[in-house]
Amino acid sequence: MAQIRKTRNQPIRRRNVRSGIFLTFEGIEGSGKTTQCHRLNTTLRSLGYSVLETREPGGTTYAEHIRTLLLDHQTNTHDAEQMTAECETALVLAARSQHVTHKILPALARGTVVICDRFTDSTLAYQGYGRKLPLDTLKTMCAFVAQGLTPDLTFLFDLPVKEGLRRRQRSQDQNRLDRESVAFHNRVRKGFLSLADQEPDRIVIMNGKESPEQLRKTIQHHVMDFFQNTRRRITKTRSSTPSGRA
């Protein structure tokens, strides 16, 4: 039988071979999930855990370039050529392929706690429910590019769409999705809630109207409870420096 030779620059494809913990944060625009990603990162590092905080789309050099193309609010402003839903999906998945292979799986293999701002659930909610692309096809494609990787625990931040968009209007970081219709964002929200109904053991619904501090405490409780009940060997470091965002 011929042996497969790996070149120096060829990444090793791992399929769920990990000892770390994969936590994801999901929600509509303006739901407050990114703030809570930062807070959990800080909390876990202060407790001595090895943590990688990252985001989607993004996380690696190529993936961040794709993020700019996807979210730049001027992408469809100066060009009559509109981005199709299929093109948008392909770009999201291309970014995830780079992210999973070069960032997330290596960190999990080291026993790191990975905190990711958006993952597969966002693809199903935005491109599936929001853009109305076939969910079964999307699930197959997501599983392929993620190499079968699924989150251990997901926090879904829920609040009314109009409230979320109001928050985004005050942000200096407006993106292309912020300009979508309220109807689109309502479909996305319903999509997230439907996914939560399908996987209640993994997805924890958080009330986005609660104070940031109350949300932080609730999330920390769920995470520490998960840590105590898992058999994974989570890496702890001697340093407690609250940094490490990808």
N, C-alpha and C positions, 0 to 999 in steps of 0.2 A: 504494500500500500504506500502510495507516495505521501511524503510528509509535506505539510504546508509550512513554508518558510516565511517568517515575519521580518519585514525590514525594520530598521531602527525607528523610523517615523510612523510606522503603522500602529494605531491604537489597538490595545487588547480589548475585545468586546466581551464584557461581563454580563451575565444574565442573572440579576438578583443575587449575586454572590456578595453578601455584605454583612457587616456586623453593626454598622451605624444605624441611625434612625432618620427617616425621611418625613419631614413635616411640611405641609403645604398650606398656604393661605389663599383663599379665594373670595370673590365677591364682585359686585358691580362697581362701576366707576364711583369714586368718592366714598366708598364704604368704610375706609379707615384701616384696611388690612395691612398696608405698607408700614404704617406707624407701629402696629403691633408686631410686625416682623422684626423691626429694629429693637423694640422693647424686649422681646423674648430673647433675641441674640444677646443683648446686654445682660439680662438676668442669668442665662445659662452660662455665659462666660464668667460671670462673677462667682458662680458656683463651681467653677473649675472644669467645665465641659469643653471639649474641642468642638467648635461650631463653625459652620460655613453658612453665611447668609447670602442668598443669590436671588435672581429674578428671571422671569420669562415675559416676553421674549428677551433674550440676552444671556449674560453670564460668561461668555467667551468672546474673543475678538471678532470672529465671524458673526456670531449670534447678535452681538451688539450692533454691528453694521446693518444686519437685517432688521433689528428693532427700529433703527432710525428710518429705514425705508417704509416700514409698516405703520409707524405712529406719527411721522412727521405730518403736521396739520396742513402743510403746503403741498403734500404729494399730489392731491387731486385738484388743487386750486388753480395752478397755472398750466394745466394740461387737460385737453378734452378727453384724453384716454383715462377712463375710470378703472380702478383696480377691481377685478372680478372677485367674487367670493372664493372661487377655486384658487386663484392666484394668492389671495390672502392666506388661505389655509396652507398652501404649499410652502409659503414663506415661514409661517409659524412652525410648521413641522421641520423644515430645514434647520431653523435655529435650535429647535429642541434636540435634534440629532447631535449637533455639535456640543450642546450643553450637557446632555446626558453622558456622552462618551468621554468628553475631556474634563468635565468638572464634577458632576454629581456622583457617578459611579465610583471614580477613584476615591472621592472623599468618604463615601459610605464604606468602601473596602477598608479604609483606615480606621473605621469605628467612629467617624465624625457624625455629629448631629447636623443634618442639612436642613436649613429653613429656606423654603422656596416661595417667593411671591408669584403665584400662579403656576399652574402645570396643566395636565391633561383636562381637568374639569373645565378650565376656561375655554379650551378648544371646543369641547362639546357644547358649552353654553353659548359662546359667541358665534362660532361658525356653524354649529348644529342648530340650536334653537333660534339664535339671532338671525343668521343668514339663511336658515332653512335648508342646509345641506343634509344629505342622508346620514343619520346617526350611526347606523351599522357600519357604513363605509368609514366614517371618521374614527370609530372605535378601533377598527382593524388597523388603520393607518397610524393612529396614536400608539397602539401596542407595538407596532413595527419599529417606529423611530425611537421609542423609549426602551426598546429591547426587553419589553415585558415588565419594566419597572413601574410600580404603583406606590403611592404614598402610604405610610403607616398610619398617619393621622392627618386629617384635614379640618381646618377651621374655615367655615363659610360665614362671612360677614354680610348680614342681610339688613336692608332698610329700604324705604320707599324710593323709587327711582328719582322722583323730583327732588328729594332731599339730597341724594347723592350727587346729582348734576349741579345742584346749588352749591354744594361744597367745591366741586370741581371748577366752577366759575370763579371762585376766589383764589384758585391755584395759579401759580406762575408757570406751571408745567402742563399746559393744555396740549392735547394730542388729537389725532384724526378721529378717534372713536368718540371723543367728547362731543363731536358735531353730529353724531348720528341722532336719529329721531327718538322721541320718547317711546314710541311704539317698539322700536328695535330694542331699547334698553329694558323695556318691560318683558319682552320675550326672553332676553338674556336672564333676567332675574327669575322668571318662572322656570327656566331651564336649570339654573343652579338649585332651586328648591326641589325640582323633580329628581335631580341627581342625588340630593340629600335623602329623599324618600327611598330611593333605590339602595342606598348604602348607609343606613343609619349607624352602623357600628364604626364606620370610618369617618364620616363627615359630621362634625359638630356645628350646629347652627348657632351663631353668635348674634345678639341683638346690637346692630350697629348704632342704635340710638343711646346705648349706655355710655357712661363716661369712659374715657381712655384708661383710667386707673382701674375701674371695675373690670373692664375687659382684660386688662393685663393680669389681674389676680385670677380671674376665671380660667384664662388660657394656661397660666402657670400651674394651676391645680390639675387640669386635665393632663398636661405634659408630664408632670412629676408622677402622677398616678400611672401613666403609661410606662414611664421608665421603671417604676417599681415592679410592674407586672410583666415586663418583657425579659426574655432570656438572652437578648443581644448583649454583647460586650461593648459598651459605649466608652470611648476614650475620654480620659480626663487629663488635663494639662496642669502644669504647675503655675502657669500664668493665669491671671484673672483680668487681663486687659480687655475691655469691652470693644473690640474691633473685629475685623475679619469679614467684612462684606465683600462679595465678589464684584 
